[in-house]
């Protein structure tokens, strides 16, 4: 978590300087934000076969950069596409590392923005997430994960206007991601990653 806040402060400081010197112009329909994102998986799993016993599968927390692109259909209604690059996660079983995997989780939400002309601009959103899972290495090759997941996404956040077209952003998302866990080709569990995503960043509207 400390690394997350250090990254967030550094990103905001660097980009706020850029925004302050940008040419002043009227707000447009597009908004681009960069965020430092902290991913906190829920890590709930089922064990219908009893293979895992009392052991629990755990996907580690992760901090990484995020880019999102929004289009405002009206002052209040916008659509946001949330992007990053494939993220690597360590996996443990009852506290012992058993491998890792990568996931790429693009998410699309539809948002409603309250107080669109104010300095403080809260919003809520809901949408859909598609997660692509790759580079799975579990139990020295004996374990595998289902390679894709579709799920819902919920979002709440706010922008604070700090310049003519520049904003500081705080955002929380709940994304529903699950995958089947197999060992030697046999399904042994369904893992609900369902992470909470906490983001702090900087945005520009044009």
C-alpha positions in Angstrom: 0.0 0.0 0.0 2.9 2.4 0.8 4.2 1.8 -2.8 0.8 2.6 -4.2 0.6 6.0 -2.5 4.2 6.9 -3.4 3.4 6.1 -7.1 0.2 8.1 -6.9 1.8 11.2 -5.4 4.6 11.1 -7.9 2.2 10.7 -10.9 0.0 13.6 -9.8 2.9 15.9 -9.1 4.5 15.3 -12.5 1.3 15.6 -14.5 -0.2 18.5 -12.6 2.8 20.5 -13.7 2.1 19.7 -17.3 -1.5 20.6 -17.0 -0.8 23.9 -15.4 1.2 25.0 -18.4 -1.2 23.7 -21.0 -3.0 26.2 -23.3 -6.3 27.2 -21.7 -9.3 26.0 -23.8 -13.0 25.2 -23.4 -13.8 21.7 -22.1 -14.5 19.1 -24.7 -16.3 15.7 -24.8 -13.1 13.6 -24.3 -11.3 13.0 -21.1 -8.1 11.0 -20.5 -6.8 10.0 -17.1 -3.8 8.1 -15.8 -4.0 6.5 -12.4 -1.9 4.5 -10.0 -4.1 1.5 -9.2 -4.0 -0.8 -6.2 -5.7 -4.2 -6.8 -7.0 -6.0 -3.7 -8.4 -9.5 -4.7 -11.2 -10.9 -2.7 -9.8 -14.5 -3.0 -12.9 -16.6 -2.4 -12.7 -20.2 -3.8 -14.9 -23.3 -3.8 -13.6 -26.8 -3.4 -16.3 -29.2 -4.5 -14.0 -32.2 -4.9 -12.2 -31.8 -1.5 -8.8 -31.8 -3.3 -7.6 -28.7 -1.6 -8.9 -29.6 1.9 -8.6 -26.7 4.3 -6.1 -24.9 2.0 -7.0 -21.6 0.5 -5.9 -20.2 -2.9 -4.7 -16.6 -2.6 -3.9 -14.1 -5.4 -1.5 -11.4 -4.2 -2.3 -7.6 -4.2 -0.8 -5.6 -7.0 -0.1 -1.9 -7.7 0.2 -0.9 -11.4 -0.5 2.1 -13.8 -3.9 2.5 -15.6 -5.0 4.5 -18.5 -8.7 5.3 -19.1 -10.4 7.2 -21.9 -13.9 8.7 -21.4 -16.4 10.2 -23.9 -19.1 12.5 -22.6 -22.4 12.1 -24.5 -23.8 14.9 -22.4 -22.5 16.8 -19.4 -23.8 14.1 -17.1 -23.5 10.9 -19.0 -20.1 9.4 -20.1 -18.6 6.1 -21.1 -15.2 5.1 -19.8 -12.8 2.5 -21.2 -10.2 1.3 -18.7 -7.0 -0.1 -20.0 -3.6 -1.4 -18.7 -1.0 -3.9 -19.8 -0.9 -7.6 -18.7 -0.3 -7.8 -15.0 1.6 -10.7 -13.3 0.2 -12.1 -10.0 1.8 -14.5 -7.6 -0.5 -17.3 -6.3 -0.2 -19.1 -3.0 -1.9 -22.1 -1.5 -2.2 -22.0 2.3 0.6 -19.5 2.4 3.0 -21.3 0.1 3.7 -19.9 -3.4 2.6 -22.3 -6.1 3.1 -20.2 -9.2 1.9 -17.2 -11.1 -0.2 -15.9 -14.0 -0.9 -12.8 -16.0 -4.2 -11.1 -16.5 -5.4 -8.3 -18.9 -8.7 -6.8 -17.6 -10.1 -4.1 -20.0 -13.3 -2.7 -18.5 -16.1 -0.6 -20.1 -18.5 1.4 -17.9 -21.4 3.8 -18.4 -21.2 6.7 -15.9 -23.5 9.4 -14.5 -21.6 12.5 -13.4 -23.2 14.7 -10.7 -22.5 18.5 -10.6 -20.8 18.6 -14.0 -20.0 22.3 -13.8 -18.7 22.3 -10.2 -15.1 22.1 -9.0 -15.9 18.8 -7.2 -17.6 16.3 -9.6 -18.7 13.0 -8.2 -19.8 10.1 -10.4 -21.1 6.5 -10.3 -20.8 3.9 -13.0 -21.6 0.3 -14.0 -20.4 -1.9 -16.8 -18.7 -5.0 -18.0 -15.2 -6.5 -17.6 -13.4 -9.0 -19.9 -10.3 -10.6 -18.4 -7.8 -12.5 -20.4 -5.6 -14.9 -18.4 -2.2 -16.0 -19.8 1.3 -17.2 -18.9 -0.1 -19.6 -16.2 2.5 -21.4 -14.3 1.0 -23.3 -11.3 2.3 -26.4 -9.5 5.2 -26.8 -11.9 2.9 -27.1 -14.8 0.4 -29.4 -13.3 -2.1 -26.6 -12.5 -4.0 -24.5 -15.0 -6.6 -21.7 -15.1 -9.5 -21.0 -17.4 -8.1 -18.4 -19.9 -10.9 -15.9 -19.9 -13.6 -14.3 -17.7 -16.6 -12.1 -18.2 -18.2 -10.2 -15.3 -19.8 -7.0 -14.1 -18.1 -3.9 -12.8 -19.3 -1.2 -10.4 -17.6 2.2 -9.9 -17.7 5.3 -7.8 -15.4 8.3 -7.8 -14.9 12.0 -8.2 -12.9 14.5 -10.2 -11.6 17.8 -8.6 -11.0 20.5 -11.1 -7.5 22.1 -10.6 -7.2 24.0 -13.9 -9.1 24.9 -17.0 -9.0 21.4 -18.4 -7.2 19.4 -15.7 -8.4 17.3 -12.8 -7.3 15.2 -9.9 -9.2 11.9 -9.7 -10.1 9.4 -7.0 -11.8 6.2 -8.1 -13.0 2.9 -6.6 -14.1 -0.1 -8.7 -15.4 -3.5 -7.8 -14.8 -5.9 -10.7 -16.1 -9.5 -10.8 -13.5 -11.9 -12.1 -13.6 -15.7 -11.7 -11.7 -18.6 -13.1 -11.7 -22.4 -12.9 -8.6 -24.0 -11.3 -7.6 -27.4 -12.7 -4.9 -29.9 -11.6 -3.7 -32.5 -14.2 -6.7 -31.6 -16.4 -9.3 -32.0 -13.6 -11.2 -29.0 -12.3 -10.7 -28.8 -8.5 -11.9 -25.2 -7.7 -13.5 -22.0 -8.9 -11.6 -19.0 -7.7 -13.5 -15.7 -7.4 -10.8 -13.0 -7.6 -13.4 -10.2 -7.6 -10.9 -7.4 -6.8 -11.4 -4.0 -5.3 -9.5 -1.5 -7.4 -8.5 1.8 -5.7 -7.1 4.5 -8.0 -5.6 8.0 -7.7 -4.6 10.0 -10.7 -4.7 13.0 -13.0 -7.0 13.7 -16.0 -7.3 16.2 -18.8 -10.5 17.1 -20.8 -10.4 18.2 -24.4 
